[in-house]
Amino acid sequence: MNQETIVLSALKTRTSKGITQADMLSHGVFRLAARINDLRSKGHEIYCQPEIGVNQYGNQVRYGRYFLQGEN
């Protein structure tokens, strides 16, 4: 199973939550944005919802949560 397949499967199964880079690290996907770009170039409609969170040091951080279009 390649990384594109892993990401696409996660997008389909986590329709209401979406996926983030942190979610995909445990699956061995370290460059989620690159895999999303690959999937988009193959015709998959994926959108990114920007979010703001707090890291382990208490600093505000921005990240993206990805969803399949029309799936949530």
mmCIF file of the N, C-alpha and C atoms, coordinates in Angstrom:
data_MODEL
# 
_entry.id   MODEL 
# 
loop_
_atom_site.group_PDB 
_atom_site.id 
_atom_site.type_symbol 
_atom_site.label_atom_id 
_atom_site.label_alt_id 
_atom_site.label_comp_id 
_atom_site.label_asym_id 
_atom_site.label_entity_id 
_atom_site.label_seq_id 
_atom_site.pdbx_PDB_ins_code 
_atom_site.Cartn_x 
_atom_site.Cartn_y 
_atom_site.Cartn_z 
_atom_site.occupancy 
_atom_site.B_iso_or_equiv 
_atom_site.pdbx_formal_charge 
_atom_site.auth_seq_id 
_atom_site.auth_comp_id 
_atom_site.auth_asym_id 
_atom_site.auth_atom_id 
_atom_site.pdbx_PDB_model_num 
ATOM 1   N N  . MET A 1 1  ? 0.857   -1.175 0.000   1.00 0.00 ? 1  MET A N  1 
ATOM 2   C CA . MET A 1 1  ? 0.000   0.000  0.000   1.00 0.00 ? 1  MET A CA 1 
ATOM 3   C C  . MET A 1 1  ? 0.901   1.235  0.000   1.00 0.00 ? 1  MET A C  1 
ATOM 4   N N  . ASN A 1 2  ? 0.737   2.100  -1.002  1.00 0.00 ? 2  ASN A N  1 
ATOM 5   C CA . ASN A 1 2  ? 1.571   3.294  -1.053  1.00 0.00 ? 2  ASN A CA 1 
ATOM 6   C C  . ASN A 1 2  ? 0.945   4.432  -0.240  1.00 0.00 ? 2  ASN A C  1 
ATOM 7   N N  . GLN A 1 3  ? 1.680   5.516  -0.096  1.00 0.00 ? 3  GLN A N  1 
ATOM 8   C CA . GLN A 1 3  ? 1.227   6.615  0.754   1.00 0.00 ? 3  GLN A CA 1 
ATOM 9   C C  . GLN A 1 3  ? -0.024  7.295  0.223   1.00 0.00 ? 3  GLN A C  1 
ATOM 10  N N  . GLU A 1 4  ? -0.162  7.408  -1.088  1.00 0.00 ? 4  GLU A N  1 
ATOM 11  C CA . GLU A 1 4  ? -1.382  8.008  -1.647  1.00 0.00 ? 4  GLU A CA 1 
ATOM 12  C C  . GLU A 1 4  ? -2.599  7.177  -1.265  1.00 0.00 ? 4  GLU A C  1 
ATOM 13  N N  . THR A 1 5  ? -2.479  5.871  -1.329  1.00 0.00 ? 5  THR A N  1 
ATOM 14  C CA . THR A 1 5  ? -3.580  4.978  -0.966  1.00 0.00 ? 5  THR A CA 1 
ATOM 15  C C  . THR A 1 5  ? -3.920  5.112  0.509   1.00 0.00 ? 5  THR A C  1 
ATOM 16  N N  . ILE A 1 6  ? -2.899  5.229  1.345   1.00 0.00 ? 6  ILE A N  1 
ATOM 17  C CA . ILE A 1 6  ? -3.109  5.382  2.792   1.00 0.00 ? 6  ILE A CA 1 
ATOM 18  C C  . ILE A 1 6  ? -3.858  6.688  3.075   1.00 0.00 ? 6  ILE A C  1 
ATOM 19  N N  . VAL A 1 7  ? -3.426  7.768  2.441   1.00 0.00 ? 7  VAL A N  1 
ATOM 20  C CA . VAL A 1 7  ? -4.060  9.079  2.661   1.00 0.00 ? 7  VAL A CA 1 
ATOM 21  C C  . VAL A 1 7  ? -5.494  9.068  2.151   1.00 0.00 ? 7  VAL A C  1 
ATOM 22  N N  . LEU A 1 8  ? -5.715  8.540  0.955   1.00 0.00 ? 8  LEU A N  1 
ATOM 23  C CA . LEU A 1 8  ? -7.065  8.498  0.392   1.00 0.00 ? 8  LEU A CA 1 
ATOM 24  C C  . LEU A 1 8  ? -7.996  7.654  1.257   1.00 0.00 ? 8  LEU A C  1 
ATOM 25  N N  . SER A 1 9  ? -7.501  6.539  1.748   1.00 0.00 ? 9  SER A N  1 
ATOM 26  C CA . SER A 1 9  ? -8.301  5.686  2.638   1.00 0.00 ? 9  SER A CA 1 
ATOM 27  C C  . SER A 1 9  ? -8.660  6.432  3.923   1.00 0.00 ? 9  SER A C  1 
ATOM 28  N N  . ALA A 1 10 ? -7.699  7.154  4.486   1.00 0.00 ? 10 ALA A N  1 
ATOM 29  C CA . ALA A 1 10 ? -7.961  7.917  5.712   1.00 0.00 ? 10 ALA A CA 1 
ATOM 30  C C  . ALA A 1 10 ? -8.979  9.024  5.455   1.00 0.00 ? 10 ALA A C  1 
ATOM 31  N N  . LEU A 1 11 ? -8.884  9.680  4.310   1.00 0.00 ? 11 LEU A N  1 
ATOM 32  C CA . LEU A 1 11 ? -9.850  10.732 3.972   1.00 0.00 ? 11 LEU A CA 1 
ATOM 33  C C  . LEU A 1 11 ? -11.259 10.156 3.849   1.00 0.00 ? 11 LEU A C  1 
ATOM 34  N N  . LYS A 1 12 ? -11.367 8.953  3.301   1.00 0.00 ? 12 LYS A N  1 
ATOM 35  C CA . LYS A 1 12 ? -12.682 8.332  3.125   1.00 0.00 ? 12 LYS A CA 1 
ATOM 36  C C  . LYS A 1 12 ? -13.263 7.815  4.433   1.00 0.00 ? 12 LYS A C  1 
ATOM 37  N N  . THR A 1 13 ? -12.420 7.347  5.347   1.00 0.00 ? 13 THR A N  1 
ATOM 38  C CA . THR A 1 13 ? -12.929 6.786  6.599   1.00 0.00 ? 13 THR A CA 1 
ATOM 39  C C  . THR A 1 13 ? -13.133 7.840  7.679   1.00 0.00 ? 13 THR A C  1 
ATOM 40  N N  . ARG A 1 14 ? -12.413 8.937  7.611   1.00 0.00 ? 14 ARG A N  1 
ATOM 41  C CA . ARG A 1 14 ? -12.539 9.999  8.622   1.00 0.00 ? 14 ARG A CA 1 
ATOM 42  C C  . ARG A 1 14 ? -13.257 11.199 8.022   1.00 0.00 ? 14 ARG A C  1 
ATOM 43  N N  . THR A 1 15 ? -14.409 10.948 7.430   1.00 0.00 ? 15 THR A N  1 
ATOM 44  C CA . THR A 1 15 ? -15.126 11.985 6.687   1.00 0.00 ? 15 THR A CA 1 
ATOM 45  C C  . THR A 1 15 ? -15.534 13.161 7.561   1.00 0.00 ? 15 THR A C  1 
ATOM 46  N N  . SER A 1 16 ? -15.957 12.919 8.783   1.00 0.00 ? 16 SER A N  1 
ATOM 47  C CA . SER A 1 16 ? -16.426 14.028 9.617   1.00 0.00 ? 16 SER A CA 1 
ATOM 48  C C  . SER A 1 16 ? -15.285 14.753 10.318  1.00 0.00 ? 16 SER A C  1 
ATOM 49  N N  . LYS A 1 17 ? -14.177 14.059 10.593  1.00 0.00 ? 17 LYS A N  1 
ATOM 50  C CA . LYS A 1 17 ? -13.054 14.661 11.305  1.00 0.00 ? 17 LYS A CA 1 
ATOM 51  C C  . LYS A 1 17 ? -11.982 15.202 10.378  1.00 0.00 ? 17 LYS A C  1 
ATOM 52  N N  . GLY A 1 18 ? -11.860 14.641 9.196   1.00 0.00 ? 18 GLY A N  1 
ATOM 53  C CA . GLY A 1 18 ? -10.773 15.015 8.310   1.00 0.00 ? 18 GLY A CA 1 
ATOM 54  C C  . GLY A 1 18 ? -9.461  14.462 8.828   1.00 0.00 ? 18 GLY A C  1 
ATOM 55  N N  . ILE A 1 19 ? -8.366  14.833 8.169   1.00 0.00 ? 19 ILE A N  1 
ATOM 56  C CA . ILE A 1 19 ? -7.054  14.364 8.606   1.00 0.00 ? 19 ILE A CA 1 
ATOM 57  C C  . ILE A 1 19 ? -6.092  15.534 8.684   1.00 0.00 ? 19 ILE A C  1 
ATOM 58  N N  . THR A 1 20 ? -5.109  15.412 9.579   1.00 0.00 ? 20 THR A N  1 
ATOM 59  C CA . THR A 1 20 ? -4.046  16.400 9.716   1.00 0.00 ? 20 THR A CA 1 
ATOM 60  C C  . THR A 1 20 ? -2.709  15.684 9.577   1.00 0.00 ? 20 THR A C  1 
ATOM 61  N N  . GLN A 1 21 ? -1.653  16.462 9.484   1.00 0.00 ? 21 GLN A N  1 
ATOM 62  C CA . GLN A 1 21 ? -0.308  15.893 9.416   1.00 0.00 ? 21 GLN A CA 1 
ATOM 63  C C  . GLN A 1 21 ? -0.045  15.018 10.640  1.00 0.00 ? 21 GLN A C  1 
ATOM 64  N N  . ALA A 1 22 ? -0.451  15.466 11.812  1.00 0.00 ? 22 ALA A N  1 
ATOM 65  C CA . ALA A 1 22 ? -0.229  14.703 13.039  1.00 0.00 ? 22 ALA A CA 1 
ATOM 66  C C  . ALA A 1 22 ? -0.926  13.344 12.982  1.00 0.00 ? 22 ALA A C  1 
ATOM 67  N N  . ASP A 1 23 ? -2.114  13.288 12.384  1.00 0.00 ? 23 ASP A N  1 
ATOM 68  C CA . ASP A 1 23 ? -2.838  12.017 12.248  1.00 0.00 ? 23 ASP A CA 1 
ATOM 69  C C  . ASP A 1 23 ? -2.074  11.034 11.379  1.00 0.00 ? 23 ASP A C  1 
ATOM 70  N N  . MET A 1 24 ? -1.434  11.532 10.340  1.00 0.00 ? 24 MET A N  1 
ATOM 71  C CA . MET A 1 24 ? -0.813  10.661 9.356   1.00 0.00 ? 24 MET A CA 1 
ATOM 72  C C  . MET A 1 24 ? 0.598   10.222 9.726   1.00 0.00 ? 24 MET A C  1 
ATOM 73  N N  . LEU A 1 25 ? 1.218   10.860 10.703  1.00 0.00 ? 25 LEU A N  1 
ATOM 74  C CA . LEU A 1 25 ? 2.566   10.465 11.111  1.00 0.00 ? 25 LEU A CA 1 
ATOM 75  C C  . LEU A 1 25 ? 2.609   9.006  11.562  1.00 0.00 ? 25 LEU A C  1 
ATOM 76  N N  . SER A 1 26 ? 1.585   8.562  12.267  1.00 0.00 ? 26 SER A N  1 
ATOM 77  C CA . SER A 1 26 ? 1.562   7.178  12.756  1.00 0.00 ? 26 SER A CA 1 
ATOM 78  C C  . SER A 1 26 ? 1.403   6.169  11.625  1.00 0.00 ? 26 SER A C  1 
ATOM 79  N N  . HIS A 1 27 ? 1.030   6.640  10.440  1.00 0.00 ? 27 HIS A N  1 
ATOM 80  C CA . HIS A 1 27 ? 0.892   5.775  9.267   1.00 0.00 ? 27 HIS A CA 1 
ATOM 81  C C  . HIS A 1 27 ? 2.116   5.867  8.361   1.00 0.00 ? 27 HIS A C  1 
ATOM 82  N N  . GLY A 1 28 ? 3.135   6.607  8.788   1.00 0.00 ? 28 GLY A N  1 
ATOM 83  C CA . GLY A 1 28 ? 4.364   6.727  8.018   1.00 0.00 ? 28 GLY A CA 1 
ATOM 84  C C  . GLY A 1 28 ? 4.314   7.762  6.912   1.00 0.00 ? 28 GLY A C  1 
ATOM 85  N N  . VAL A 1 29 ? 3.324   8.650  6.942   1.00 0.00 ? 29 VAL A N  1 
ATOM 86  C CA . VAL A 1 29 ? 3.213   9.710  5.934   1.00 0.00 ? 29 VAL A CA 1 
ATOM 87  C C  . VAL A 1 29 ? 3.740   10.999 6.565   1.00 0.00 ? 29 VAL A C  1 
ATOM 88  N N  . PHE A 1 30 ? 4.937   11.398 6.141   1.00 0.00 ? 30 PHE A N  1 
ATOM 89  C CA . PHE A 1 30 ? 5.584   12.561 6.739   1.00 0.00 ? 30 PHE A CA 1 
ATOM 90  C C  . PHE A 1 30 ? 5.376   13.833 5.930   1.00 0.00 ? 30 PHE A C  1 
ATOM 91  N N  . ARG A 1 31 ? 4.959   13.718 4.680   1.00 0.00 ? 31 ARG A N  1 
ATOM 92  C CA . ARG A 1 31 ? 4.732   14.899 3.824   1.00 0.00 ? 31 ARG A CA 1 
ATOM 93  C C  . ARG A 1 31 ? 3.297   14.859 3.302   1.00 0.00 ? 31 ARG A C  1 
ATOM 94  N N  . LEU A 1 32 ? 2.356   15.081 4.198   1.00 0.00 ? 32 LEU A N  1 
ATOM 95  C CA . LEU A 1 32 ? 0.942   14.994 3.845   1.00 0.00 ? 32 LEU A CA 1 
ATOM 96  C C  . LEU A 1 32 ? 0.570   15.968 2.733   1.00 0.00 ? 32 LEU A C  1 
ATOM 97  N N  . ALA A 1 33 ? 1.042   17.197 2.801   1.00 0.00 ? 33 ALA A N  1 
ATOM 98  C CA . ALA A 1 33 ? 0.694   18.192 1.779   1.00 0.00 ? 33 ALA A CA 1 
ATOM 99  C C  . ALA A 1 33 ? 1.126   17.735 0.388   1.00 0.00 ? 33 ALA A C  1 
ATOM 100 N N  . ALA A 1 34 ? 2.262   17.072 0.289   1.00 0.00 ? 34 ALA A N  1 
ATOM 101 C CA . ALA A 1 34 ? 2.727   16.561 -1.004  1.00 0.00 ? 34 ALA A CA 1 
ATOM 102 C C  . ALA A 1 34 ? 1.821   15.449 -1.510  1.00 0.00 ? 34 ALA A C  1 
ATOM 103 N N  . ARG A 1 35 ? 1.389   14.564 -0.608  1.00 0.00 ? 35 ARG A N  1 
ATOM 104 C CA . ARG A 1 35 ? 0.481   13.478 -1.016  1.00 0.00 ? 35 ARG A CA 1 
ATOM 105 C C  . ARG A 1 35 ? -0.878  14.034 -1.413  1.00 0.00 ? 35 ARG A C  1 
ATOM 106 N N  . ILE A 1 36 ? -1.356  15.069 -0.709  1.00 0.00 ? 36 ILE A N  1 
ATOM 107 C CA . ILE A 1 36 ? -2.618  15.720 -1.062  1.00 0.00 ? 36 ILE A CA 1 
ATOM 108 C C  . ILE A 1 36 ? -2.502  16.331 -2.457  1.00 0.00 ? 36 ILE A C  1 
ATOM 109 N N  . ASN A 1 37 ? -1.381  16.983 -2.732  1.00 0.00 ? 37 ASN A N  1 
ATOM 110 C CA . ASN A 1 37 ? -1.146  17.567 -4.051  1.00 0.00 ? 37 ASN A CA 1 
ATOM 111 C C  . ASN A 1 37 ? -1.158  16.480 -5.135  1.00 0.00 ? 37 ASN A C  1 
ATOM 112 N N  . ASP A 1 38 ? -0.544  15.338 -4.857  1.00 0.00 ? 38 ASP A N  1 
ATOM 113 C CA . ASP A 1 38 ? -0.547  14.225 -5.814  1.00 0.00 ? 38 ASP A CA 1 
ATOM 114 C C  . ASP A 1 38 ? -1.978  13.744 -6.084  1.00 0.00 ? 38 ASP A C  1 
ATOM 115 N N  . LEU A 1 39 ? -2.768  13.620 -5.026  1.00 0.00 ? 39 LEU A N  1 
ATOM 116 C CA . LEU A 1 39 ? -4.155  13.162 -5.183  1.00 0.00 ? 39 LEU A CA 1 
ATOM 117 C C  . LEU A 1 39 ? -4.997  14.184 -5.940  1.00 0.00 ? 39 LEU A C  1 
ATOM 118 N N  . ARG A 1 40 ? -4.782  15.459 -5.663  1.00 0.00 ? 40 ARG A N  1 
ATOM 119 C CA . ARG A 1 40 ? -5.507  16.510 -6.388  1.00 0.00 ? 40 ARG A CA 1 
ATOM 120 C C  . ARG A 1 40 ? -5.174  16.468 -7.878  1.00 0.00 ? 40 ARG A C  1 
ATOM 121 N N  . SER A 1 41 ? -3.904  16.224 -8.202  1.00 0.00 ? 41 SER A N  1 
ATOM 122 C CA . SER A 1 41 ? -3.502  16.177 -9.614  1.00 0.00 ? 41 SER A CA 1 
ATOM 123 C C  . SER A 1 41 ? -4.113  14.979 -10.330 1.00 0.00 ? 41 SER A C  1 
ATOM 124 N N  . LYS A 1 42 ? -4.563  13.987 -9.572  1.00 0.00 ? 42 LYS A N  1 
ATOM 125 C CA . LYS A 1 42 ? -5.232  12.816 -10.151 1.00 0.00 ? 42 LYS A CA 1 
ATOM 126 C C  . LYS A 1 42 ? -6.750  12.972 -10.164 1.00 0.00 ? 42 LYS A C  1 
ATOM 127 N N  . GLY A 1 43 ? -7.235  14.165 -9.808  1.00 0.00 ? 43 GLY A N  1 
ATOM 128 C CA . GLY A 1 43 ? -8.648  14.455 -9.932  1.00 0.00 ? 43 GLY A CA 1 
ATOM 129 C C  . GLY A 1 43 ? -9.471  14.402 -8.662  1.00 0.00 ? 43 GLY A C  1 
ATOM 130 N N  . HIS A 1 44 ? -8.874  14.089 -7.530  1.00 0.00 ? 44 HIS A N  1 
ATOM 131 C CA . HIS A 1 44 ? -9.618  14.051 -6.270  1.00 0.00 ? 44 HIS A CA 1 
ATOM 132 C C  . HIS A 1 44 ? -9.834  15.474 -5.770  1.00 0.00 ? 44 HIS A C  1 
ATOM 133 N N  . GLU A 1 45 ? -11.053 15.771 -5.372  1.00 0.00 ? 45 GLU A N  1 
ATOM 134 C CA . GLU A 1 45 ? -11.375 17.101 -4.858  1.00 0.00 ? 45 GLU A CA 1 
ATOM 135 C C  . GLU A 1 45 ? -11.193 17.096 -3.345  1.00 0.00 ? 45 GLU A C  1 
ATOM 136 N N  . ILE A 1 46 ? -10.111 17.703 -2.912  1.00 0.00 ? 46 ILE A N  1 
ATOM 137 C CA . ILE A 1 46 ? -9.743  17.744 -1.497  1.00 0.00 ? 46 ILE A CA 1 
ATOM 138 C C  . ILE A 1 46 ? -9.604  19.209 -1.106  1.00 0.00 ? 46 ILE A C  1 
ATOM 139 N N  . TYR A 1 47 ? -10.211 19.571 0.008   1.00 0.00 ? 47 TYR A N  1 
ATOM 140 C CA . TYR A 1 47 ? -10.046 20.945 0.472   1.00 0.00 ? 47 TYR A CA 1 
ATOM 141 C C  . TYR A 1 47 ? -9.412  20.963 1.852   1.00 0.00 ? 47 TYR A C  1 
ATOM 142 N N  . CYS A 1 48 ? -8.832  22.108 2.170   1.00 0.00 ? 48 CYS A N  1 
ATOM 143 C CA . CYS A 1 48 ? -8.117  22.280 3.431   1.00 0.00 ? 48 CYS A CA 1 
ATOM 144 C C  . CYS A 1 48 ? -8.836  23.331 4.270   1.00 0.00 ? 48 CYS A C  1 
ATOM 145 N N  . GLN A 1 49 ? -9.104  22.972 5.485   1.00 0.00 ? 49 GLN A N  1 
ATOM 146 C CA . GLN A 1 49 ? -9.701  23.909 6.438   1.00 0.00 ? 49 GLN A CA 1 
ATOM 147 C C  . GLN A 1 49 ? -8.588  24.357 7.393   1.00 0.00 ? 49 GLN A C  1 
ATOM 148 N N  . PRO A 1 50 ? -8.208  25.628 7.340   1.00 0.00 ? 50 PRO A N  1 
ATOM 149 C CA . PRO A 1 50 ? -7.161  26.115 8.245   1.00 0.00 ? 50 PRO A CA 1 
ATOM 150 C C  . PRO A 1 50 ? -7.647  26.099 9.692   1.00 0.00 ? 50 PRO A C  1 
ATOM 151 N N  . GLU A 1 51 ? -6.762  25.702 10.597  1.00 0.00 ? 51 GLU A N  1 
ATOM 152 C CA . GLU A 1 51 ? -7.096  25.680 12.023  1.00 0.00 ? 51 GLU A CA 1 
ATOM 153 C C  . GLU A 1 51 ? -5.949  26.270 12.822  1.00 0.00 ? 51 GLU A C  1 
ATOM 154 N N  . ILE A 1 52 ? -6.278  26.700 14.016  1.00 0.00 ? 52 ILE A N  1 
ATOM 155 C CA . ILE A 1 52 ? -5.274  27.240 14.943  1.00 0.00 ? 52 ILE A CA 1 
ATOM 156 C C  . ILE A 1 52 ? -5.354  26.407 16.214  1.00 0.00 ? 52 ILE A C  1 
ATOM 157 N N  . GLY A 1 53 ? -4.205  25.986 16.699  1.00 0.00 ? 53 GLY A N  1 
ATOM 158 C CA . GLY A 1 53 ? -4.140  25.200 17.918  1.00 0.00 ? 53 GLY A CA 1 
ATOM 159 C C  . GLY A 1 53 ? -2.997  25.692 18.794  1.00 0.00 ? 53 GLY A C  1 
ATOM 160 N N  . VAL A 1 54 ? -2.736  24.946 19.835  1.00 0.00 ? 54 VAL A N  1 
ATOM 161 C CA . VAL A 1 54 ? -1.654  25.264 20.758  1.00 0.00 ? 54 VAL A CA 1 
ATOM 162 C C  . VAL A 1 54 ? -0.719  24.061 20.812  1.00 0.00 ? 54 VAL A C  1 
ATOM 163 N N  . ASN A 1 55 ? 0.576   24.303 20.670  1.00 0.00 ? 55 ASN A N  1 
ATOM 164 C CA . ASN A 1 55 ? 1.522   23.190 20.721  1.00 0.00 ? 55 ASN A CA 1 
ATOM 165 C C  . ASN A 1 55 ? 1.914   22.868 22.159  1.00 0.00 ? 55 ASN A C  1 
ATOM 166 N N  . GLN A 1 56 ? 2.828   21.919 22.314  1.00 0.00 ? 56 GLN A N  1 
ATOM 167 C CA . GLN A 1 56 ? 3.207   21.462 23.654  1.00 0.00 ? 56 GLN A CA 1 
ATOM 168 C C  . GLN A 1 56 ? 3.930   22.527 24.467  1.00 0.00 ? 56 GLN A C  1 
ATOM 169 N N  . TYR A 1 57 ? 4.375   23.596 23.817  1.00 0.00 ? 57 TYR A N  1 
ATOM 170 C CA . TYR A 1 57 ? 5.065   24.679 24.514  1.00 0.00 ? 57 TYR A CA 1 
ATOM 171 C C  . TYR A 1 57 ? 4.138   25.848 24.832  1.00 0.00 ? 57 TYR A C  1 
ATOM 172 N N  . GLY A 1 58 ? 2.867   25.716 24.471  1.00 0.00 ? 58 GLY A N  1 
ATOM 173 C CA . GLY A 1 58 ? 1.904   26.763 24.735  1.00 0.00 ? 58 GLY A CA 1 
ATOM 174 C C  . GLY A 1 58 ? 1.842   27.831 23.655  1.00 0.00 ? 58 GLY A C  1 
ATOM 175 N N  . ASN A 1 59 ? 2.558   27.613 22.555  1.00 0.00 ? 59 ASN A N  1 
ATOM 176 C CA . ASN A 1 59 ? 2.554   28.567 21.451  1.00 0.00 ? 59 ASN A CA 1 
ATOM 177 C C  . ASN A 1 59 ? 1.417   28.273 20.485  1.00 0.00 ? 59 ASN A C  1 
ATOM 178 N N  . GLN A 1 60 ? 0.863   29.330 19.916  1.00 0.00 ? 60 GLN A N  1 
ATOM 179 C CA . GLN A 1 60 ? -0.202  29.182 18.932  1.00 0.00 ? 60 GLN A CA 1 
ATOM 180 C C  . GLN A 1 60 ? 0.401   28.723 17.596  1.00 0.00 ? 60 GLN A C  1 
ATOM 181 N N  . VAL A 1 61 ? -0.196  27.703 16.986  1.00 0.00 ? 61 VAL A N  1 
ATOM 182 C CA . VAL A 1 61 ? 0.283   27.178 15.708  1.00 0.00 ? 61 VAL A CA 1 
ATOM 183 C C  . VAL A 1 61 ? -0.878  27.062 14.733  1.00 0.00 ? 61 VAL A C  1 
ATOM 184 N N  . ARG A 1 62 ? -0.568  27.164 13.455  1.00 0.00 ? 62 ARG A N  1 
ATOM 185 C CA . ARG A 1 62 ? -1.566  27.006 12.393  1.00 0.00 ? 62 ARG A CA 1 
ATOM 186 C C  . ARG A 1 62 ? -1.281  25.707 11.659  1.00 0.00 ? 62 ARG A C  1 
ATOM 187 N N  . TYR A 1 63 ? -2.351  25.019 11.283  1.00 0.00 ? 63 TYR A N  1 
ATOM 188 C CA . TYR A 1 63 ? -2.219  23.791 10.516  1.00 0.00 ? 63 TYR A CA 1 
ATOM 189 C C  . TYR A 1 63 ? -3.478  23.603 9.684   1.00 0.00 ? 63 TYR A C  1 
ATOM 190 N N  . GLY A 1 64 ? -3.433  22.647 8.784   1.00 0.00 ? 64 GLY A N  1 
ATOM 191 C CA . GLY A 1 64 ? -4.579  22.388 7.923   1.00 0.00 ? 64 GLY A CA 1 
ATOM 192 C C  . GLY A 1 64 ? -5.209  21.041 8.214   1.00 0.00 ? 64 GLY A C  1 
ATOM 193 N N  . ARG A 1 65 ? -6.526  20.988 8.101   1.00 0.00 ? 65 ARG A N  1 
ATOM 194 C CA . ARG A 1 65 ? -7.277  19.740 8.219   1.00 0.00 ? 65 ARG A CA 1 
ATOM 195 C C  . ARG A 1 65 ? -7.894  19.486 6.845   1.00 0.00 ? 65 ARG A C  1 
ATOM 196 N N  . TYR A 1 66 ? -7.600  18.320 6.276   1.00 0.00 ? 66 TYR A N  1 
ATOM 197 C CA . TYR A 1 66 ? -8.009  18.004 4.921   1.00 0.00 ? 66 TYR A CA 1 
ATOM 198 C C  . TYR A 1 66 ? -9.266  17.127 4.890   1.00 0.00 ? 66 TYR A C  1 
ATOM 199 N N  . PHE A 1 67 ? -10.146 17.428 3.930   1.00 0.00 ? 67 PHE A N  1 
ATOM 200 C CA . PHE A 1 67 ? -11.392 16.699 3.723   1.00 0.00 ? 67 PHE A CA 1 
ATOM 201 C C  . PHE A 1 67 ? -11.589 16.412 2.250   1.00 0.00 ? 67 PHE A C  1 
ATOM 202 N N  . LEU A 1 68 ? -12.253 15.304 1.951   1.00 0.00 ? 68 LEU A N  1 
ATOM 203 C CA . LEU A 1 68 ? -12.700 15.067 0.589   1.00 0.00 ? 68 LEU A CA 1 
ATOM 204 C C  . LEU A 1 68 ? -13.915 15.945 0.341   1.00 0.00 ? 68 LEU A C  1 
ATOM 205 N N  . GLN A 1 69 ? -13.953 16.608 -0.798  1.00 0.00 ? 69 GLN A N  1 
ATOM 206 C CA . GLN A 1 69 ? -15.076 17.487 -1.130  1.00 0.00 ? 69 GLN A CA 1 
ATOM 207 C C  . GLN A 1 69 ? -16.373 16.692 -1.154  1.00 0.00 ? 69 GLN A C  1 
ATOM 208 N N  . GLY A 1 70 ? -17.388 17.208 -0.461  1.00 0.00 ? 70 GLY A N  1 
ATOM 209 C CA . GLY A 1 70 ? -18.703 16.584 -0.471  1.00 0.00 ? 70 GLY A CA 1 
ATOM 210 C C  . GLY A 1 70 ? -18.834 15.359 0.419   1.00 0.00 ? 70 GLY A C  1 
ATOM 211 N N  . GLU A 1 71 ? -17.788 15.021 1.181   1.00 0.00 ? 71 GLU A N  1 
ATOM 212 C CA . GLU A 1 71 ? -17.823 13.828 2.010   1.00 0.00 ? 71 GLU A CA 1 
ATOM 213 C C  . GLU A 1 71 ? -18.196 14.103 3.465   1.00 0.00 ? 71 GLU A C  1 
ATOM 214 N N  . ASN A 1 72 ? -18.136 15.359 3.918   1.00 0.00 ? 72 ASN A N  1 
ATOM 215 C CA . ASN A 1 72 ? -18.423 15.579 5.341   1.00 0.00 ? 72 ASN A CA 1 
ATOM 216 C C  . ASN A 1 72 ? -19.787 16.166 5.543   1.00 0.00 ? 72 ASN A C  1 
# 
